[in-house]
Amino acid sequence: MAEDRTGKSPGWWRIFHEKFVVEERFMSAPARRNLYRTSAALVILGAVMFVVILAGVLQQGGVSAGDEPVRSWLVTLRAEPTTTIMIILAIVFGPVGLPIIVLVVTVAWGLLAKHAWRPILLAGAMLTGVILAQIIGHLVGRHRPPVDLMLFGADSTFSFPSGHVLGACDFLLVTTFLVFSRRSSPRAAVVGFIVAGIGIFFAAASRLYLGYHWLTDALASFSISLVVLGAVIALDTWRTARIPGERVTGTLSKADTSPE
């Protein structure tokens, strides 16, 4: 246990308090404005996408017209090795595998990091996604594809949106932002989001391939995740981003940052 300047070990209450000091950071005014603009753009884009997709699903037209052709095409691609891979992906991003991954990441991150703000924000984003998926699923009440085409056991729960895909999107996108928003390399952030996009693609592909969701279920999940990501960016920026000269309330984080 680290000692303070007096040579005494800090008490558990002080350690607990310091852990939950929000990690404020300095940035330029244009950089902070760009973060707010990005968050607003993501929320608007995600909301518009979701409304368009939902309208198509409810009216059984529009973008939902591609659901059956995509399902039929994926059936023709089924083969034993591919099915095994898709089942593994479904387990990893499923209601058992993903929560374990999220729990391990958030707990380990919270314990190892100096401040717990970002892992708490990640946990909040994941919980928000679960709640939204449950509420929307019951309100829309959409049926899944035929049970006889499901390759990993029957599932009679609601189909819209896909909880698997929404969880994967939230975890990969929000984690990528929270990690790379503290780094100065734009190239690293781009690579991070590309990797996140690849993970999202395979999470969605596994659900469609195995016969548990329609294409629009996955697209709706992605659109909801854009809204969640935008909200996380806005909240994180509001609470942590400081322009040089502004008051900083997190004394420990102030010592860890410097004006640009």
C-alpha positions as CSV (number, residue, x, y, z in Angstrom):
1,M,0.0,0.0,0.0
2,A,1.4,3.3,-1.0
3,E,2.4,5.8,1.7
4,D,1.5,9.5,1.8
5,R,3.9,12.3,2.2
6,T,4.0,11.9,6.0
7,G,5.3,8.4,5.6
8,K,2.1,6.8,6.8
9,S,-0.1,4.5,4.9
10,P,-3.4,6.1,3.8
11,G,-6.5,4.8,5.4
12,W,-9.0,2.7,3.5
13,W,-11.5,5.5,3.3
14,R,-9.0,7.8,1.7
15,I,-8.1,5.1,-0.9
16,F,-11.8,4.6,-1.6
17,H,-12.3,8.3,-2.0
18,E,-9.3,8.8,-4.3
19,K,-10.5,5.9,-6.4
20,F,-13.7,7.7,-7.2
21,V,-12.2,11.1,-7.9
22,V,-13.2,11.8,-11.5
23,E,-10.2,11.9,-13.8
24,E,-10.4,15.4,-15.3
25,R,-8.2,16.3,-18.2
26,F,-7.1,19.4,-20.1
27,M,-7.8,19.9,-23.8
28,S,-8.3,22.8,-26.2
29,A,-11.7,24.5,-26.6
30,P,-12.0,23.3,-30.3
31,A,-11.2,19.7,-29.2
32,R,-13.9,19.8,-26.6
33,R,-16.4,21.3,-29.1
34,N,-15.6,18.5,-31.5
35,L,-16.4,15.9,-28.9
36,Y,-19.7,17.5,-28.2
37,R,-20.5,17.7,-31.9
38,T,-19.5,14.1,-32.4
39,S,-21.7,13.0,-29.6
40,A,-24.7,15.0,-31.0
41,A,-24.1,13.6,-34.5
42,L,-24.0,10.0,-33.2
43,V,-27.2,10.4,-31.2
44,I,-29.0,12.0,-34.1
45,L,-27.7,9.4,-36.6
46,G,-28.6,6.5,-34.3
47,A,-32.0,7.9,-33.5
48,V,-32.9,8.5,-37.2
49,M,-31.6,5.0,-38.2
50,F,-33.7,3.4,-35.5
51,V,-36.9,5.2,-36.4
52,V,-36.4,4.3,-40.1
53,I,-35.7,0.7,-39.3
54,L,-38.6,0.5,-36.8
55,A,-41.0,2.0,-39.3
56,G,-40.0,-0.6,-41.8
57,V,-40.5,-3.4,-39.3
58,L,-43.9,-2.2,-38.1
59,Q,-45.1,-1.6,-41.7
60,Q,-43.4,-4.8,-43.0
61,G,-41.8,-2.8,-45.8
62,G,-38.9,-0.4,-46.3
63,V,-35.5,-1.7,-45.1
64,S,-37.2,-4.9,-43.6
65,A,-37.8,-6.0,-47.2
66,G,-34.2,-7.3,-47.1
67,D,-34.8,-9.6,-44.1
68,E,-36.0,-12.6,-45.9
69,P,-33.5,-12.5,-48.8
70,V,-30.6,-12.2,-46.4
71,R,-31.9,-15.1,-44.2
72,S,-32.4,-17.3,-47.2
73,W,-28.9,-16.5,-48.6
74,L,-27.3,-17.3,-45.2
75,V,-29.1,-20.7,-45.1
76,T,-27.3,-21.6,-48.3
77,L,-23.9,-20.8,-46.7
78,R,-24.3,-23.2,-43.8
79,A,-21.6,-25.7,-43.3
80,E,-20.3,-27.6,-40.2
81,P,-17.0,-25.7,-39.7
82,T,-18.7,-22.3,-40.1
83,T,-21.6,-23.3,-37.8
84,T,-19.1,-24.3,-35.1
85,I,-17.4,-20.9,-35.3
86,M,-20.7,-19.0,-35.3
87,I,-21.9,-21.0,-32.2
88,I,-18.6,-20.0,-30.4
89,L,-19.2,-16.4,-31.3
90,A,-22.8,-16.6,-30.1
91,I,-21.6,-18.0,-26.8
92,V,-19.0,-15.3,-26.4
93,F,-21.4,-12.4,-27.1
94,G,-24.3,-14.2,-25.4
95,P,-26.2,-13.6,-22.2
96,V,-23.6,-15.7,-20.2
97,G,-20.3,-15.0,-22.0
98,L,-20.5,-11.3,-22.5
99,P,-21.6,-10.4,-18.9
100,I,-18.7,-12.4,-17.6
101,I,-16.3,-10.5,-19.9
102,V,-17.8,-7.2,-19.0
103,L,-17.6,-8.0,-15.3
104,V,-14.0,-9.1,-15.5
105,V,-13.0,-6.0,-17.5
106,T,-14.8,-3.5,-15.4
107,V,-13.7,-5.0,-12.0
108,A,-10.1,-5.4,-13.2
109,W,-10.0,-1.9,-14.8
110,G,-11.6,-0.4,-11.7
111,L,-9.0,-2.0,-9.4
112,L,-6.0,-1.4,-11.5
113,A,-6.8,2.1,-12.6
114,K,-6.1,5.1,-10.4
115,H,-9.6,6.4,-11.0
116,A,-12.8,4.2,-11.5
117,W,-14.7,6.8,-13.6
118,R,-14.2,5.0,-17.0
119,P,-15.1,1.4,-15.9
120,I,-18.1,2.8,-14.1
121,L,-19.1,4.6,-17.2
122,L,-18.7,1.4,-19.2
123,A,-20.8,-0.6,-16.8
124,G,-23.5,2.1,-16.9
125,A,-23.5,2.0,-20.7
126,M,-23.9,-1.8,-20.7
127,L,-26.7,-1.7,-18.2
128,T,-28.5,1.0,-20.2
129,G,-28.3,-1.2,-23.3
130,V,-29.8,-4.2,-21.5
131,I,-32.7,-2.1,-20.2
132,L,-33.4,-0.5,-23.6
133,A,-33.3,-4.0,-25.3
134,Q,-35.8,-5.3,-22.8
135,I,-38.2,-2.4,-23.1
136,I,-38.1,-2.1,-26.8
137,G,-38.3,-5.8,-27.3
138,H,-41.6,-6.0,-25.3
139,L,-43.1,-2.9,-26.9
140,V,-42.4,-4.1,-30.5
141,G,-43.1,-7.8,-29.8
142,R,-41.5,-9.0,-33.0
143,H,-41.3,-12.8,-33.6
144,R,-38.0,-14.5,-34.5
145,P,-37.3,-16.4,-37.7
146,P,-38.8,-19.9,-37.9
147,V,-37.6,-22.2,-35.0
148,D,-36.8,-25.1,-37.3
149,L,-34.0,-23.0,-38.8
150,M,-32.3,-22.2,-35.5
151,L,-29.0,-24.1,-35.1
152,F,-28.3,-23.7,-31.4
153,G,-31.6,-24.5,-29.6
154,A,-35.1,-23.0,-29.8
155,D,-35.6,-19.4,-28.7
156,S,-39.1,-17.9,-28.4
157,T,-38.2,-14.5,-26.9
158,F,-38.7,-11.3,-28.8
159,S,-36.5,-10.7,-31.8
160,F,-36.3,-6.9,-32.1
161,P,-33.6,-5.6,-31.3
162,S,-30.9,-8.2,-30.9
163,G,-29.6,-8.2,-27.3
164,H,-26.5,-10.1,-28.4
165,V,-25.6,-7.5,-31.0
166,L,-26.5,-4.6,-28.9
167,G,-24.3,-5.9,-26.0
168,A,-21.4,-6.5,-28.4
169,C,-21.8,-3.0,-30.0
170,D,-22.0,-1.2,-26.6
171,F,-19.1,-3.1,-25.2
172,L,-16.8,-2.7,-28.2
173,L,-17.6,0.9,-29.1
174,V,-17.8,2.4,-25.6
175,T,-14.6,0.6,-24.5
176,T,-12.8,1.7,-27.6
177,F,-13.8,5.3,-26.9
178,L,-13.0,5.3,-23.2
179,V,-9.5,3.8,-23.9
180,F,-8.4,5.8,-26.9
181,S,-10.0,9.2,-25.8
182,R,-7.1,9.4,-23.4
183,R,-4.4,8.9,-26.0
184,S,-3.0,11.5,-28.4
185,S,-2.7,9.2,-31.4
186,P,-5.7,9.5,-33.9
187,R,-4.3,6.6,-35.8
188,A,-4.5,4.3,-32.8
189,A,-8.1,5.4,-32.3
190,V,-9.0,4.7,-35.9
191,V,-7.4,1.2,-35.6
192,G,-9.3,0.6,-32.4
193,F,-12.7,1.5,-33.9
194,I,-11.9,-0.7,-37.0
195,V,-11.2,-3.6,-34.8
196,A,-14.4,-2.9,-32.9
197,G,-16.3,-2.8,-36.2
198,I,-14.9,-6.2,-37.1
199,G,-16.1,-7.6,-33.8
200,I,-19.5,-6.1,-34.3
201,F,-19.8,-7.5,-37.8
202,F,-19.0,-11.1,-36.6
203,A,-21.3,-10.8,-33.6
204,A,-24.2,-9.8,-35.9
205,A,-23.3,-12.4,-38.5
206,S,-23.4,-15.2,-36.0
207,R,-26.9,-14.3,-34.9
208,L,-28.2,-14.1,-38.5
209,Y,-26.3,-17.2,-39.6
210,L,-27.6,-19.3,-36.7
211,G,-31.2,-18.3,-37.5
212,Y,-32.1,-16.2,-34.4
213,H,-32.5,-12.8,-35.9
214,W,-33.5,-10.8,-38.9
215,L,-31.1,-8.3,-40.5
216,T,-33.1,-5.4,-39.3
217,D,-32.9,-6.7,-35.7
218,A,-29.1,-6.3,-35.9
219,L,-29.2,-3.0,-37.6
220,A,-31.6,-1.6,-35.0
221,S,-29.2,-2.8,-32.3
222,F,-26.3,-1.0,-33.9
223,S,-28.4,2.2,-34.2
224,I,-29.3,2.1,-30.5
225,S,-25.6,1.6,-29.7
226,L,-24.7,4.7,-31.6
227,V,-27.1,6.7,-29.3
228,V,-25.6,5.1,-26.2
229,L,-22.1,5.9,-27.5
230,G,-23.0,9.5,-28.2
231,A,-24.5,9.8,-24.7
232,V,-21.3,8.4,-23.1
233,I,-19.1,10.8,-25.1
234,A,-21.3,13.7,-24.0
235,L,-21.3,12.7,-20.3
236,D,-17.6,11.9,-20.2
237,T,-16.7,15.2,-21.9
238,W,-19.0,17.2,-19.6
239,R,-17.5,15.6,-16.5
240,T,-13.8,15.3,-17.4
241,A,-12.9,17.7,-20.2
242,R,-11.4,21.0,-19.0
243,I,-10.1,24.0,-20.9
244,P,-6.9,25.5,-19.4
245,G,-8.0,28.1,-16.9
246,E,-11.2,26.3,-15.8
247,R,-11.6,25.0,-12.3
248,V,-10.6,21.4,-11.7
249,T,-12.3,19.6,-8.9
250,G,-10.5,16.3,-9.0
251,T,-7.2,17.2,-7.3
252,L,-5.5,13.9,-8.1
253,S,-6.4,13.9,-11.8
254,K,-5.3,17.6,-12.0
255,A,-1.8,16.4,-10.9
256,D,-1.9,13.8,-13.7
257,T,-2.7,16.2,-16.5
258,S,-1.2,19.3,-18.1
259,P,-2.7,22.0,-20.3
260,E,-2.0,21.5,-24.1
